[in-house]
Amino acid sequence: MDVRLSEEQQAIEDGVARVCAQFDDEYWSKCDQEARFPEEFYRAMAEGGWLGITMPEELGGGGLGVTEAAIMMHAVTKAGGGFSAASAIHINLFGPHPIVVHGTEEQKRRWLTPLIEGREKAAFGVTEPNAGLDTTSIETFARRTNEGYVVRGRKIWTTTAQEADKILLLTRTTTKAESKKPTDGMTLFYTDLDRSKVEVRRIPKMGRAAVDSNTVFIDDLFVPGEDRIGEEGKGFRYLLDGLNPERILIGLEAVGLGRNAVDRAAIYARERKVFGRFIGQNQGIQHPLADCWAQLEAAFWMGMRAAALYDSKQPCGAEANATKLLGGRAAFEACTQAVLTHGGMGYAKEYHVERLFRECMFARIAPVTEQLILSFIAEKVLDLPKSY
């Protein structure tokens, strides 16, 4: 078993790092402070061909797997942009996956090519205020008409809806009470984000301000029939195609952010002198950072295993969820230690570790909680009774 990156994979990491090097700490701080979408970064990644890394080659994409996408997104966060950088392009990698797998050839050409080229942006409309992670309890409803569907409902934590041209929208077409199974009766659409029928309200939040999160109010949005993905009532199953890749990507994005935090802390510890000696000589500084390195390394290779399993079409639910769990925790510890290593200056914006600390919380909360991950592993791996 070879646990090194191949030459091709290393080339991906190096190529992405070169693009990211164009955007320094000042750039990301300004985007964060102004709550401004990092359009220049988004354009640079599009021009480099990175937005379509997992998309079909015949449409101009890279045709590569989740493994390569994970390496790419790890490189993005490791370069210092954190989740502000990752979230600006993240949905291009996992969001359109139901279209790739279940869309018609016409839909793929119509929808994926503009995403690959960076001409259109998409939002991901799944989570709802009254449902949270209980996706089967969503209430947004698509009523069938002769011409298509009319949608009413609400979504929350919809990323990039301020910027998006399109929305991947999960609805009910049959109520939960009328469905044979809770997962039945949901239909997936990819359609225009018509702002005459959709109100988008930005949610002020702790970190990652450069990439907007929103509450979305949908009031009689018309969706043509040709904007439906696959069969009516099977949307939840289609959505599952993107969940394991999302967990893998979020986990490894967190690892990259954590590694950047440790690197910053190590540099500061080598340069900061107190009581006549560099603080990096003190084991009280060394040991916590070394432990962070080990935890990040372990999370990274769990992610690589999960991605390899996914790309080889093997079951990977436990590994994908564990990647998100371990990556989120390792990043949180790394960012905490980075702030503590800087002492008082860690609380200041000058050294940027406070920005990374604020952003690392995202990976501990989204897209699934640590408690649900542990319940999943307990049930599916340890064969324990379902607890919820």
Protein Blocks (a to p, Z undefined) as FASTA:
>chain_A
ZZbdcfklmmmmmmmmmmmmmpcfklmmmmmmnopacfklmmmmmmnopmmmmgcfklop
aoiafklmmmmmmmmmmnonammlmmmmmmmmmmmmmmmmmmcfklmmmmmmmmmnopac
cdddfbdfklmmmlmlpcbdcdddfklccdedddehiahklmpmbdcddddfbdfklpmb
fkgoiacddddddfklbccdddddfbhmlpccdddddehiacdfklpghjehilmmmmmm
mmmmmmmmmmmmmmmmmmmmmmmmmmmmmmpcgehiafklpmklmmmmmmmmmmmmmmmm
mmmmmmmmmmnopafklmmmmmmmmmmmmmmmmmmmmmmmnmmmlmpmklommmmmmmmm
mmmmmmcdfklmmmmmmmmmnopacfZZ
